[in-house]
Amino acid sequence: MNKKQTTIYEAQQLVDDWIKAYGVRYFSELTNMAVLTEEVGELARIMARKYGDQSFKKSDEKYDLADEMADVLWVLVCLANQTGVDLNQAFLKNLEKKTSRDKERHQNNQKLKE
């Protein structure tokens, strides 16, 4: 198994390089949004069956949790590339926002302590 580490920035570059080499071009943003929704649905199917109350069907055997998460990440990276979003910076900014807003909120949430 390949244990190479990839940064978010590198992932965006790898996807862009792959699209240019093999993908001809990016799908339109709207198409990729629909594909992202589809991939999240496939991930949800596995989660509902593996961790939820639904049982697996024969047709679910082909799904792999890690692969479905990677599919979601791939399409999200495509959308970021297409719309000029630096996911690394966006992630760090979002983490700052969550830390500022929620640094005490979750610690004081009695529901999380049960």
N, CA, C and O atoms as CSV, one atom per row, in Angstrom:
chain,resi,resn,atom,element,x,y,z
A,1,MET,N,N,0.846,-1.177,0.000
A,1,MET,CA,C,0.000,0.000,0.000
A,1,MET,C,C,0.892,1.240,0.000
A,1,MET,O,O,1.905,1.283,0.698
A,2,ASN,N,N,0.521,2.223,-0.766
A,2,ASN,CA,C,1.276,3.468,-0.862
A,2,ASN,C,C,0.983,4.343,0.356
A,2,ASN,O,O,-0.163,4.721,0.598
A,3,LYS,N,N,2.020,4.658,1.112
A,3,LYS,CA,C,1.853,5.470,2.322
A,3,LYS,C,C,2.309,6.913,2.104
A,3,LYS,O,O,2.570,7.630,3.069
A,4,LYS,N,N,2.407,7.342,0.850
A,4,LYS,CA,C,2.831,8.700,0.555
A,4,LYS,C,C,1.859,9.702,1.163
A,4,LYS,O,O,0.644,9.517,1.101
A,5,GLN,N,N,2.390,10.744,1.740
A,5,GLN,CA,C,1.576,11.814,2.310
A,5,GLN,C,C,1.360,12.896,1.252
A,5,GLN,O,O,2.268,13.200,0.479
A,6,THR,N,N,0.182,13.464,1.218
A,6,THR,CA,C,-0.151,14.513,0.265
A,6,THR,C,C,-0.824,15.657,0.998
A,6,THR,O,O,-1.749,15.446,1.782
A,7,THR,N,N,-0.359,16.859,0.742
A,7,THR,CA,C,-1.011,18.020,1.326
A,7,THR,C,C,-2.264,18.345,0.522
A,7,THR,O,O,-2.467,17.822,-0.574
A,8,ILE,N,N,-3.087,19.202,1.073
A,8,ILE,CA,C,-4.276,19.637,0.336
A,8,ILE,C,C,-3.844,20.353,-0.940
A,8,ILE,O,O,-4.412,20.125,-2.008
A,9,TYR,N,N,-2.842,21.215,-0.829
A,9,TYR,CA,C,-2.329,21.927,-2.010
A,9,TYR,C,C,-1.865,20.927,-3.069
A,9,TYR,O,O,-2.186,21.078,-4.248
A,10,GLU,N,N,-1.111,19.907,-2.652
A,10,GLU,CA,C,-0.626,18.905,-3.606
A,10,GLU,C,C,-1.784,18.129,-4.225
A,10,GLU,O,O,-1.751,17.807,-5.412
A,11,ALA,N,N,-2.795,17.830,-3.434
A,11,ALA,CA,C,-3.966,17.119,-3.961
A,11,ALA,C,C,-4.637,17.933,-5.055
A,11,ALA,O,O,-5.036,17.387,-6.084
A,12,GLN,N,N,-4.762,19.232,-4.839
A,12,GLN,CA,C,-5.369,20.082,-5.867
A,12,GLN,C,C,-4.520,20.060,-7.137
A,12,GLN,O,O,-5.059,20.025,-8.244
A,13,GLN,N,N,-3.209,20.081,-6.983
A,13,GLN,CA,C,-2.326,20.047,-8.152
A,13,GLN,C,C,-2.374,18.687,-8.844
A,13,GLN,O,O,-2.396,18.618,-10.073
A,14,LEU,N,N,-2.390,17.600,-8.061
A,14,LEU,CA,C,-2.462,16.256,-8.642
A,14,LEU,C,C,-3.735,16.065,-9.459
A,14,LEU,O,O,-3.698,15.509,-10.557
A,15,VAL,N,N,-4.859,16.529,-8.920
A,15,VAL,CA,C,-6.129,16.412,-9.648
A,15,VAL,C,C,-6.068,17.234,-10.933
A,15,VAL,O,O,-6.481,16.760,-11.992
A,16,ASP,N,N,-5.560,18.451,-10.849
A,16,ASP,CA,C,-5.466,19.290,-12.039
A,16,ASP,C,C,-4.565,18.649,-13.097
A,16,ASP,O,O,-4.901,18.637,-14.281
A,17,ASP,N,N,-3.435,18.125,-12.668
A,17,ASP,CA,C,-2.524,17.451,-13.601
A,17,ASP,C,C,-3.197,16.242,-14.237
A,17,ASP,O,O,-3.045,16.011,-15.437
A,18,TRP,N,N,-3.941,15.467,-13.447
A,18,TRP,CA,C,-4.628,14.294,-13.967
A,18,TRP,C,C,-5.688,14.691,-14.997
A,18,TRP,O,O,-5.797,14.078,-16.059
A,19,ILE,N,N,-6.458,15.715,-14.671
A,19,ILE,CA,C,-7.491,16.184,-15.607
A,19,ILE,C,C,-6.855,16.583,-16.935
A,19,ILE,O,O,-7.362,16.229,-17.999
A,20,LYS,N,N,-5.756,17.314,-16.876
A,20,LYS,CA,C,-5.074,17.761,-18.099
A,20,LYS,C,C,-4.484,16.595,-18.874
A,20,LYS,O,O,-4.466,16.630,-20.104
A,21,ALA,N,N,-4.003,15.564,-18.194
A,21,ALA,CA,C,-3.372,14.428,-18.864
A,21,ALA,C,C,-4.370,13.393,-19.375
A,21,ALA,O,O,-4.179,12.821,-20.448
A,22,TYR,N,N,-5.443,13.150,-18.603
A,22,TYR,CA,C,-6.344,12.043,-18.925
A,22,TYR,C,C,-7.809,12.426,-19.058
A,22,TYR,O,O,-8.567,11.723,-19.726
A,23,GLY,N,N,-8.215,13.500,-18.451
A,23,GLY,CA,C,-9.638,13.805,-18.361
A,23,GLY,C,C,-10.172,14.711,-19.444
A,23,GLY,O,O,-11.364,15.017,-19.449
A,24,VAL,N,N,-9.339,15.146,-20.355
A,24,VAL,CA,C,-9.678,16.071,-21.437
A,24,VAL,C,C,-9.949,17.463,-20.886
A,24,VAL,O,O,-9.266,18.421,-21.248
A,25,ARG,N,N,-10.957,17.580,-19.999
A,25,ARG,CA,C,-11.283,18.850,-19.353
A,25,ARG,C,C,-12.134,18.544,-18.130
A,25,ARG,O,O,-12.633,17.431,-17.963
A,26,TYR,N,N,-12.289,19.551,-17.280
A,26,TYR,CA,C,-13.192,19.402,-16.142
A,26,TYR,C,C,-14.621,19.339,-16.656
A,26,TYR,O,O,-14.955,19.987,-17.647
A,27,PHE,N,N,-15.469,18.560,-15.988
A,27,PHE,CA,C,-16.901,18.668,-16.221
A,27,PHE,C,C,-17.315,20.068,-15.785
A,27,PHE,O,O,-16.586,20.722,-15.039
A,28,SER,N,N,-18.457,20.528,-16.231
A,28,SER,CA,C,-18.928,21.842,-15.792
A,28,SER,C,C,-19.120,21.832,-14.276
A,28,SER,O,O,-19.279,20.776,-13.662
A,29,GLU,N,N,-19.103,23.015,-13.692
A,29,GLU,CA,C,-19.285,23.131,-12.251
A,29,GLU,C,C,-20.611,22.517,-11.807
A,29,GLU,O,O,-20.677,21.840,-10.781
A,30,LEU,N,N,-21.654,22.756,-12.580
A,30,LEU,CA,C,-22.962,22.218,-12.217
A,30,LEU,C,C,-22.964,20.689,-12.307
A,30,LEU,O,O,-23.530,20.017,-11.445
A,31,THR,N,N,-22.336,20.144,-13.343
A,31,THR,CA,C,-22.233,18.685,-13.450
A,31,THR,C,C,-21.444,18.128,-12.276
A,31,THR,O,O,-21.835,17.123,-11.683
A,32,ASN,N,N,-20.325,18.780,-11.937
A,32,ASN,CA,C,-19.540,18.291,-10.807
A,32,ASN,C,C,-20.302,18.406,-9.493
A,32,ASN,O,O,-20.115,17.578,-8.602
A,33,MET,N,N,-21.146,19.404,-9.357
A,33,MET,CA,C,-21.972,19.505,-8.147
A,33,MET,C,C,-22.926,18.318,-8.077
A,33,MET,O,O,-23.140,17.749,-7.007
A,34,ALA,N,N,-23.499,17.946,-9.218
A,34,ALA,CA,C,-24.385,16.780,-9.258
A,34,ALA,C,C,-23.602,15.499,-8.964
A,34,ALA,O,O,-24.092,14.623,-8.252
A,35,VAL,N,N,-22.397,15.387,-9.505
A,35,VAL,CA,C,-21.553,14.217,-9.244
A,35,VAL,C,C,-21.176,14.156,-7.767
A,35,VAL,O,O,-21.169,13.077,-7.174
A,36,LEU,N,N,-20.862,15.311,-7.165
A,36,LEU,CA,C,-20.542,15.349,-5.742
A,36,LEU,C,C,-21.726,14.838,-4.920
A,36,LEU,O,O,-21.549,14.063,-3.980
A,37,THR,N,N,-22.913,15.271,-5.276
A,37,THR,CA,C,-24.122,14.825,-4.581
A,37,THR,C,C,-24.282,13.312,-4.714
A,37,THR,O,O,-24.624,12.628,-3.749
A,38,GLU,N,N,-24.035,12.802,-5.907
A,38,GLU,CA,C,-24.118,11.358,-6.149
A,38,GLU,C,C,-23.099,10.606,-5.289
A,38,GLU,O,O,-23.427,9.592,-4.673
A,39,GLU,N,N,-21.872,11.105,-5.252
A,39,GLU,CA,C,-20.825,10.440,-4.471
A,39,GLU,C,C,-21.122,10.483,-2.974
A,39,GLU,O,O,-20.880,9.505,-2.267
A,40,VAL,N,N,-21.641,11.599,-2.489
A,40,VAL,CA,C,-22.022,11.690,-1.077
A,40,VAL,C,C,-23.141,10.688,-0.784
A,40,VAL,O,O,-23.174,10.087,0.289
A,41,GLY,N,N,-24.044,10.513,-1.730
A,41,GLY,CA,C,-25.110,9.527,-1.571
A,41,GLY,C,C,-24.570,8.110,-1.465
A,41,GLY,O,O,-25.062,7.312,-0.667
A,42,GLU,N,N,-23.562,7.798,-2.266
A,42,GLU,CA,C,-22.950,6.468,-2.194
A,42,GLU,C,C,-22.246,6.273,-0.850
A,42,GLU,O,O,-22.304,5.191,-0.264
A,43,LEU,N,N,-21.588,7.313,-0.371
A,43,LEU,CA,C,-20.960,7.255,0.946
A,43,LEU,C,C,-22.022,7.067,2.027
A,43,LEU,O,O,-21.843,6.276,2.952
A,44,ALA,N,N,-23.118,7.793,1.905
A,44,ALA,CA,C,-24.207,7.680,2.880
A,44,ALA,C,C,-24.784,6.268,2.899
A,44,ALA,O,O,-25.136,5.759,3.964
A,45,ARG,N,N,-24.884,5.643,1.752
A,45,ARG,CA,C,-25.405,4.270,1.672
A,45,ARG,C,C,-24.538,3.325,2.512
A,45,ARG,O,O,-25.050,2.519,3.289
A,46,ILE,N,N,-23.230,3.437,2.344
A,46,ILE,CA,C,-22.325,2.573,3.111
A,46,ILE,C,C,-22.427,2.872,4.602
A,46,ILE,O,O,-22.491,1.955,5.421
A,47,MET,N,N,-22.441,4.147,4.950
A,47,MET,CA,C,-22.514,4.530,6.367
A,47,MET,C,C,-23.805,4.009,7.007
A,47,MET,O,O,-23.783,3.517,8.135
A,48,ALA,N,N,-24.922,4.117,6.293
A,48,ALA,CA,C,-26.213,3.671,6.825
A,48,ALA,C,C,-26.226,2.162,7.045
A,48,ALA,O,O,-26.881,1.661,7.959
A,49,ARG,N,N,-25.492,1.447,6.194
A,49,ARG,CA,C,-25.482,-0.003,6.314
A,49,ARG,C,C,-24.428,-0.497,7.312
A,49,ARG,O,O,-24.658,-1.454,8.050
A,50,LYS,N,N,-23.279,0.167,7.320
A,50,LYS,CA,C,-22.195,-0.274,8.209
A,50,LYS,C,C,-22.387,0.212,9.647
A,50,LYS,O,O,-22.132,-0.535,10.592
A,51,TYR,N,N,-22.837,1.460,9.818
A,51,TYR,CA,C,-22.937,2.045,11.154
A,51,TYR,C,C,-24.377,2.324,11.582
A,51,TYR,O,O,-24.642,2.608,12.750
A,52,GLY,N,N,-25.285,2.243,10.642
A,52,GLY,CA,C,-26.686,2.522,10.944
A,52,GLY,C,C,-27.498,1.252,11.053
A,52,GLY,O,O,-26.965,0.177,11.325
A,53,ASP,N,N,-28.773,1.385,10.842
A,53,ASP,CA,C,-29.705,0.285,11.065
A,53,ASP,C,C,-30.024,-0.522,9.816
A,53,ASP,O,O,-30.684,-1.557,9.909
A,54,GLN,N,N,-29.576,-0.078,8.658
A,54,GLN,CA,C,-29.875,-0.812,7.433
A,54,GLN,C,C,-28.910,-1.980,7.262
A,54,GLN,O,O,-27.769,-1.938,7.722
A,55,SER,N,N,-29.389,-3.012,6.597
A,55,SER,CA,C,-28.530,-4.162,6.312
A,55,SER,C,C,-27.989,-4.053,4.891
A,55,SER,O,O,-28.578,-3.399,4.030
A,56,PHE,N,N,-26.858,-4.710,4.668
A,56,PHE,CA,C,-26.244,-4.701,3.341
A,56,PHE,C,C,-27.067,-5.531,2.382
A,56,PHE,O,O,-27.648,-6.551,2.753
A,57,LYS,N,N,-27.107,-5.074,1.137
A,57,LYS,CA,C,-27.717,-5.832,0.043
A,57,LYS,C,C,-26.572,-6.415,-0.785
A,57,LYS,O,O,-25.428,-5.974,-0.670
A,58,LYS,N,N,-26.878,-7.386,-1.598
A,58,LYS,CA,C,-25.867,-7.996,-2.469
A,58,LYS,C,C,-25.189,-6.925,-3.321
A,58,LYS,O,O,-23.978,-6.978,-3.537
A,59,SER,N,N,-25.965,-5.954,-3.805
A,59,SER,CA,C,-25.413,-4.910,-4.675
A,59,SER,C,C,-24.496,-3.939,-3.929
A,59,SER,O,O,-23.777,-3.169,-4.566
A,60,ASP,N,N,-24.505,-3.957,-2.604
A,60,ASP,CA,C,-23.660,-3.064,-1.812
A,60,ASP,C,C,-22.242,-3.593,-1.652
A,60,ASP,O,O,-21.358,-2.862,-1.205
A,61,GLU,N,N,-22.011,-4.854,-2.011
A,61,GLU,CA,C,-20.703,-5.460,-1.797
A,61,GLU,C,C,-19.584,-4.750,-2.562
A,61,GLU,O,O,-18.423,-4.803,-2.156
A,62,LYS,N,N,-19.927,-4.098,-3.650
A,62,LYS,CA,C,-18.903,-3.438,-4.469
A,62,LYS,C,C,-18.411,-2.130,-3.851
A,62,LYS,O,O,-17.382,-1.600,-4.271
A,63,TYR,N,N,-19.121,-1.609,-2.873
A,63,TYR,CA,C,-18.766,-0.317,-2.286
A,63,TYR,C,C,-17.705,-0.468,-1.208
A,63,TYR,O,O,-17.752,-1.390,-0.393
A,64,ASP,N,N,-16.755,0.446,-1.217
A,64,ASP,CA,C,-15.673,0.480,-0.247
A,64,ASP,C,C,-15.677,1.858,0.405
A,64,ASP,O,O,-15.617,2.873,-0.288
A,65,LEU,N,N,-15.746,1.898,1.729
A,65,LEU,CA,C,-15.872,3.153,2.464
A,65,LEU,C,C,-14.766,4.144,2.109
A,65,LEU,O,O,-15.044,5.301,1.793
A,66,ALA,N,N,-13.521,3.696,2.160
A,66,ALA,CA,C,-12.395,4.597,1.872
A,66,ALA,C,C,-12.449,5.105,0.437
A,66,ALA,O,O,-12.175,6.278,0.185
A,67,ASP,N,N,-12.796,4.238,-0.496
A,67,ASP,CA,C,-12.873,4.642,-1.900
A,67,ASP,C,C,-13.983,5.664,-2.112
A,67,ASP,O,O,-13.815,6.612,-2.879
A,68,GLU,N,N,-15.105,5.481,-1.444
A,68,GLU,CA,C,-16.205,6.440,-1.584
A,68,GLU,C,C,-15.836,7.789,-0.985
A,68,GLU,O,O,-16.192,8.830,-1.537
A,69,MET,N,N,-15.118,7.779,0.150
A,69,MET,CA,C,-14.647,9.044,0.714
A,69,MET,C,C,-13.678,9.729,-0.243
A,69,MET,O,O,-13.718,10.948,-0.412
A,70,ALA,N,N,-12.811,8.941,-0.865
A,70,ALA,CA,C,-11.864,9.503,-1.834
A,70,ALA,C,C,-12.589,10.070,-3.050
A,70,ALA,O,O,-12.168,11.090,-3.597
A,71,ASP,N,N,-13.675,9.423,-3.483
A,71,ASP,CA,C,-14.475,9.962,-4.592
A,71,ASP,C,C,-15.060,11.320,-4.237
A,71,ASP,O,O,-15.054,12.238,-5.058
A,72,VAL,N,N,-15.566,11.448,-3.008
A,72,VAL,CA,C,-16.117,12.724,-2.547
A,72,VAL,C,C,-15.020,13.786,-2.556
A,72,VAL,O,O,-15.228,14.899,-3.039
A,73,LEU,N,N,-13.858,13.435,-2.023
A,73,LEU,CA,C,-12.734,14.367,-1.977
A,73,LEU,C,C,-12.302,14.780,-3.380
A,73,LEU,O,O,-12.039,15.956,-3.628
A,74,TRP,N,N,-12.229,13.821,-4.295
A,74,TRP,CA,C,-11.830,14.094,-5.683
A,74,TRP,C,C,-12.726,15.155,-6.319
A,74,TRP,O,O,-12.238,16.137,-6.878
A,75,VAL,N,N,-14.028,14.950,-6.229
A,75,VAL,CA,C,-14.954,15.878,-6.878
A,75,VAL,C,C,-14.932,17.231,-6.170
A,75,VAL,O,O,-15.043,18.267,-6.826
A,76,LEU,N,N,-14.791,17.241,-4.856
A,76,LEU,CA,C,-14.681,18.501,-4.131
A,76,LEU,C,C,-13.434,19.264,-4.577
A,76,LEU,O,O,-13.478,20.481,-4.753
A,77,VAL,N,N,-12.331,18.553,-4.757
A,77,VAL,CA,C,-11.104,19.177,-5.240
A,77,VAL,C,C,-11.304,19.713,-6.660
A,77,VAL,O,O,-10.829,20.801,-6.984
A,78,CYS,N,N,-11.994,18.965,-7.492
A,78,CYS,CA,C,-12.299,19.455,-8.855
A,78,CYS,C,C,-13.064,20.776,-8.776
A,78,CYS,O,O,-12.722,21.737,-9.464
A,79,LEU,N,N,-14.088,20.820,-7.947
A,79,LEU,CA,C,-14.874,22.050,-7.811
A,79,LEU,C,C,-14.030,23.202,-7.291
A,79,LEU,O,O,-14.170,24.335,-7.753
A,80,ALA,N,N,-13.163,22.923,-6.340
A,80,ALA,CA,C,-12.275,23.972,-5.821
A,80,ALA,C,C,-11.371,24.489,-6.926
A,80,ALA,O,O,-11.214,25.699,-7.087
A,81,ASN,N,N,-10.783,23.589,-7.682
A,81,ASN,CA,C,-9.910,24.007,-8.785
A,81,ASN,C,C,-10.663,24.857,-9.799
A,81,ASN,O,O,-10.155,25.875,-10.269
A,82,GLN,N,N,-11.857,24.437,-10.124
A,82,GLN,CA,C,-12.647,25.149,-11.130
A,82,GLN,C,C,-13.066,26.541,-10.678
A,82,GLN,O,O,-13.190,27.454,-11.494
A,83,THR,N,N,-13.282,26.699,-9.395
A,83,THR,CA,C,-13.809,27.970,-8.891
A,83,THR,C,C,-12.736,28.838,-8.247
A,83,THR,O,O,-13.036,29.898,-7.698
A,84,GLY,N,N,-11.487,28.386,-8.313
A,84,GLY,CA,C,-10.374,29.186,-7.802
A,84,GLY,C,C,-10.256,29.193,-6.286
A,84,GLY,O,O,-9.697,30.128,-5.712
A,85,VAL,N,N,-10.775,28.165,-5.636
A,85,VAL,CA,C,-10.693,28.079,-4.184
A,85,VAL,C,C,-9.422,27.332,-3.791
A,85,VAL,O,O,-9.166,26.229,-4.273
A,86,ASP,N,N,-8.634,27.938,-2.917
A,86,ASP,CA,C,-7.473,27.289,-2.320
A,86,ASP,C,C,-7.993,26.554,-1.091
A,86,ASP,O,O,-8.226,27.165,-0.048
A,87,LEU,N,N,-8.175,25.243,-1.216
A,87,LEU,CA,C,-8.773,24.471,-0.126
A,87,LEU,C,C,-7.921,24.494,1.133
A,87,LEU,O,O,-8.457,24.449,2.240
A,88,ASN,N,N,-6.618,24.562,0.984
A,88,ASN,CA,C,-5.755,24.632,2.163
A,88,ASN,C,C,-6.064,25.882,2.976
A,88,ASN,O,O,-6.283,25.805,4.185
A,89,GLN,N,N,-6.081,27.025,2.312
A,89,GLN,CA,C,-6.379,28.281,3.006
A,89,GLN,C,C,-7.812,28.300,3.522
A,89,GLN,O,O,-8.070,28.775,4.628
A,90,ALA,N,N,-8.741,27.787,2.728
A,90,ALA,CA,C,-10.141,27.753,3.155
A,90,ALA,C,C,-10.305,26.873,4.392
A,90,ALA,O,O,-11.053,27.218,5.307
A,91,PHE,N,N,-9.606,25.741,4.422
A,91,PHE,CA,C,-9.684,24.842,5.572
A,91,PHE,C,C,-9.132,25.510,6.827
A,91,PHE,O,O,-9.750,25.460,7.891
A,92,LEU,N,N,-7.968,26.132,6.695
A,92,LEU,CA,C,-7.351,26.789,7.853
A,92,LEU,C,C,-8.223,27.927,8.375
A,92,LEU,O,O,-8.366,28.101,9.585
A,93,LYS,N,N,-8.802,28.699,7.462
A,93,LYS,CA,C,-9.696,29.790,7.856
A,93,LYS,C,C,-10.938,29.236,8.551
A,93,LYS,O,O,-11.414,29.805,9.533
A,94,ASN,N,N,-11.459,28.119,8.035
A,94,ASN,CA,C,-12.639,27.496,8.626
A,94,ASN,C,C,-12.323,26.951,10.014
A,94,ASN,O,O,-13.153,27.033,10.919
A,95,LEU,N,N,-11.123,26.394,10.185
A,95,LEU,CA,C,-10.708,25.891,11.482
A,95,LEU,C,C,-10.608,27.026,12.498
A,95,LEU,O,O,-11.016,26.879,13.650
A,96,GLU,N,N,-10.065,28.150,12.061
A,96,GLU,CA,C,-10.007,29.334,12.934
A,96,GLU,C,C,-11.405,29.767,13.359
A,96,GLU,O,O,-11.646,30.064,14.529
A,97,LYS,N,N,-12.321,29.798,12.398
A,97,LYS,CA,C,-13.704,30.194,12.686
A,97,LYS,C,C,-14.331,29.261,13.710
A,97,LYS,O,O,-14.951,29.713,14.673
A,98,LYS,N,N,-14.168,27.957,13.500
A,98,LYS,CA,C,-14.751,26.984,14.418
A,98,LYS,C,C,-14.126,27.103,15.809
A,98,LYS,O,O,-14.825,27.005,16.817
A,99,THR,N,N,-12.819,27.314,15.860
A,99,THR,CA,C,-12.138,27.435,17.147
A,99,THR,C,C,-12.633,28.661,17.896
A,99,THR,O,O,-12.916,28.593,19.092
A,100,SER,N,N,-12.735,29.766,17.202
A,100,SER,CA,C,-13.197,31.003,17.822
A,100,SER,C,C,-14.643,30.870,18.304
A,100,SER,O,O,-14.978,31.290,19.411
A,101,ARG,N,N,-15.477,30.295,17.476
A,101,ARG,CA,C,-16.905,30.201,17.773
A,101,ARG,C,C,-17.228,29.102,18.780
A,101,ARG,O,O,-18.101,29.270,19.631
A,102,ASP,N,N,-16.518,27.971,18.682
A,102,ASP,CA,C,-16.935,26.777,19.421
A,102,ASP,C,C,-15.965,26.319,20.495
A,102,ASP,O,O,-16.139,25.232,21.046
A,103,LYS,N,N,-14.938,27.122,20.814
A,103,LYS,CA,C,-13.912,26.627,21.734
A,103,LYS,C,C,-14.468,26.231,23.097
A,103,LYS,O,O,-13.911,25.346,23.746
A,104,GLU,N,N,-15.545,26.858,23.546
A,104,GLU,CA,C,-16.152,26.474,24.828
A,104,GLU,C,C,-17.505,25.810,24.652
A,104,GLU,O,O,-17.980,25.114,25.550
A,105,ARG,N,N,-18.118,26.017,23.519
A,105,ARG,CA,C,-19.475,25.521,23.281
A,105,ARG,C,C,-19.580,24.004,23.468
A,105,ARG,O,O,-20.476,23.526,24.164
A,106,HIS,N,N,-18.683,23.261,22.859
A,106,HIS,CA,C,-18.770,21.799,22.943
A,106,HIS,C,C,-18.337,21.292,24.318
A,106,HIS,O,O,-18.862,20.292,24.808
A,107,GLN,N,N,-17.384,21.980,24.936
A,107,GLN,CA,C,-16.959,21.592,26.290
A,107,GLN,C,C,-18.103,21.750,27.287
A,107,GLN,O,O,-18.171,21.017,28.274
A,108,ASN,N,N,-18.995,22.693,27.037
A,108,ASN,CA,C,-20.110,22.957,27.936
A,108,ASN,C,C,-21.405,22.245,27.529
A,108,ASN,O,O,-22.444,22.443,28.158
A,109,ASN,N,N,-21.346,21.436,26.501
A,109,ASN,CA,C,-22.533,20.734,26.000
A,109,ASN,C,C,-22.732,19.439,26.799
A,109,ASN,O,O,-21.980,18.478,26.636
A,110,GLN,N,N,-23.732,19.427,27.645
A,110,GLN,CA,C,-24.010,18.258,28.488
A,110,GLN,C,C,-24.340,17.019,27.661
A,110,GLN,O,O,-24.055,15.900,28.086
A,111,LYS,N,N,-24.935,17.205,26.488
A,111,LYS,CA,C,-25.277,16.061,25.636
A,111,LYS,C,C,-24.036,15.290,25.212
A,111,LYS,O,O,-24.098,14.076,25.018
A,112,LEU,N,N,-22.901,15.987,25.065
A,112,LEU,CA,C,-21.672,15.330,24.645
A,112,LEU,C,C,-20.976,14.620,25.802
A,112,LEU,O,O,-20.078,13.808,25.581
A,113,LYS,N,N,-21.376,14.914,27.005
A,113,LYS,CA,C,-20.745,14.296,28.181
A,113,LYS,C,C,-21.456,13.039,28.637
A,113,LYS,O,O,-20.985,12.350,29.542
A,114,GLU,N,N,-22.572,12.739,28.029
A,114,GLU,CA,C,-23.356,11.551,28.429
A,114,GLU,C,C,-22.816,10.287,27.807
A,114,GLU,O,O,-23.357,9.205,28.039
